Amino acid sequence: MAKHTTHTNLKSISRFLQILDGTFPSGMFVHSFGLEPHIVKEEVYDEKSLKIYLENLIIDQYSKMEFVYIKKVYEALENNKLNLIKKLDNEYGSYLTYEYAKASKDIGQNYFAQIKNLATEDIVIKYFDEIENKTCEANEIVVLSALSYDLDISMEDFIVMWTKKNLINIAATTLKISRIKPSQIQKILFEFDEILEGIIFENIDKKITNFNPLFEEIIFCHKNLEPKLFVT
């Protein structure tokens, strides 16, 4: 039997799209992981070097932590393991810097307030109840993964959408702090469609690591210019 789109589904999809749109102040954050000092040190100065920086962000950061987390949350949702979802949510902040962890919880709570009554899957409803009862942190990536799962969006598609959203918002900041033209940035972002399609999701590791050489090297080299956390 074909799965029909209901009014609730449409409302959920609409809010999901708004949340992913970083140009609207609905509550979005993204960590630069060293973009500003890379530009100051002239390691990122044109479209080619910006593309390399963004590719390394996927390789060194997202594929070793955020992608792993999304995979673990999806598996826990599919296997109806509420306690594991709570554990993953409550442990997420321990891998982050203080400001990053705070933003993740603040924005996750913002998301939750907008979508808590839209869940239809039992396991997502139960997870949202735990957030309501304050037994979960409601981290951004866990809340978004739960909403995506509830909308029947595959893990692979959600990872691509989440990553593209972050790349867009990080790349957009280069307009203010570099001489790279908007048309060049747009071209780079279009090229990432093929790069993201090439991700081998089966190879996403089961172990979470939070050492990002891109971030650590720049912090060491340029201690007075820390990577920013962009929040709307």
N, C-alpha and C positions, 0 to 999 in steps of 0.2 A: 504494500500500500504506500502511495506517495506521501511524503511528509509535507503538510501544508504550513504555510507561514501565517501565524495568527497575529492579531493586533499587538499582543504582548511581545511576540518575537520582533515585530517591527520597532516597537519602542526600545527594546533592548539593543537591537542593531543600531538604531539611531544614537543612543547614548554611548554605545561602544565606539562608534565612529567619532563622536565629539571628544571622548576621552583621549583617543589616539591622535587628535588634531592639536598639535602643540602651539598653533598660532592663536588658539582661543584660550583665555585664562580659566579653564575649567579645572585646573589642577594638574600640572604635568611637570615632571622634572627629568633631567638627563645630566649625567656627569660627563665632563669634557675629557677626563683622563689625560690631561696634559696638552691640550690643543694650544692654549695661550702661550706657554713657554716654548712649545715647538715653533710657533710663529715668531716669537721674540728671538729665538736662536736661529731663525731662518732655515729650520729643517722642513718646515711647511711654508712654501712661498708661491706655489703655482698649482694648477689643477692636477698635475701628475703626482706631486708630493702630497697633496691633500688626499688623493685617492689611496695612496699607499698608507697614509696615516689611518684612514677609515677601515681599510682592509685589515691592518694590524689590530685595530680595535676589536674586530670580529674574532680574529685568530687568538689574540692574547687575553681578551677579557670575556666577551660574550660566550664564546664556545666552551670556556672552562668554568664559567659560573652561572650566568643567567640562563643559557640554553640547558644546562644540566638541571637547574632548578625547575624550569618549565617542564622538562621531561619527567622529573620526579613527581611534580604536582599532578600532571596529567595521569600518570600511572596510578597514583594514589586515588584520584577521583574515579578512574575506571574500575579500580578494584575495591571501591567503597571503603577505603581505609581512612576514616575521619581522624583518628588519633595521629596518623602519620602526617596528614595535611596540617594539623595543628602544630606538630613538632617541626615540620619544615618552615612553617610561618614564623613560629616563635624563635627559631634559630637563625633566621636569615640575617638579621641585623648584626650578628656576631662576626660576620664576614666583611662588614663595611666600616668605613670611617664614621665618626660620630655624626657629622652633618649629613652624610649620605644616608645613614641609618634613620635619622630623624625625619628626613624628607621622605624616605620610602614609606614610613608609617603614617606620616601626616597626609601624604597624597593618597595612600591606600585607603585611609579612613574617609577621605573626601570622595573617592570613587564609590566606596561602600554605601555612603549616605545617599548617593544618586541611583544606585542599582539594587539595593537590598530587597526591594519588593518585586523584582522582576524575575528572580530565579524560578525555574520550573523543574529542574532535576533534583531528586531527593537529597543526594549527597551534597550538592551545592547549597540547598536550603539549610541543611544541617550545619555546614561550614559557616554560612552567614549568621546562623543563630549563635554559634560560638563567638563570632565577632561581636554580635549584639550583647552577648553576656560577658564580654571583655575577657575571654579566656584565650583569645588570639590577637596577635599584633596587627593583623590586616595589612601586611606589606604589599606594596604596589604590584609587584610581579605575581604574587600569589592570588590576589583579588582579581587581577586581569585574567590570569590563567583560568580561574574558576568561571568567570563570566564567559570567556571564550569557549570553554568546554560546554557550558550551559547552552550556548548558541549553536552547538554542534559544529564548531570550527575545528578542524584538525590541528593537532599539535604543530605540524609542519607549517601550515598556513599561518598560524598565530605567531610562530617564531619569526617568519618572514615579515609579517605586518609590524610586530613589535620592534624588530631590528630596523626596518625602513623608517619607522617613526623616529627612532633615536638618531639615525644617520641624518635625516632631514633637519632635525633641530640642532644637532651639533654643527652640521655644515652651514646652516643659516647664520650661525654666530660669526663665521669667518667674514661675512659681509661687513661687520663692524670693526674687525681687528686685522684685516688683511686687504690686499689689493686684488684678490681673485674676483673675477666678475660673476654676477648672478647667472649669466648664461652658461659659464664654465661649470659652476657648481651644479646647475640643473643637469647638464650633460653627464657629469660624474655620477649623480644620483640615479639617472636612467641606466647607466652601465651596471649599477649594483643589482638591478633586477636579475641579470644573468648570473652574477656572482652568487646571489642568494639562492637562486634555483639550483646551483651546483653543490649546495651544502649536502653532505651525506649524513642524514639525520641518524642513521643506524650507528654511526661512529661517535655520537655524542657520548662523552665519558660518563661513568656513573659516579666518579669522585669529583667533588667540588674543590676547586683551588682558587685562591684569591690573590695570587701573586701575579701582577701584571708588569712585565719588564718595561713596557712603554711608559707606564705611570711612575714606577720606581726610579728609572734612570733619569727622567726629567726632574723629579723632585730632588734628587741628589745633585744634579747639575745646576738647578735654578731654584734654590731654597726660598727665595723671597717672592717668587711668583707661583703660587699654588694653583693647581687646576680648579676650575670653578664648577659649581653645581648650579645649573640653569633651572630656575623654577618659575612657573607662571601661576 
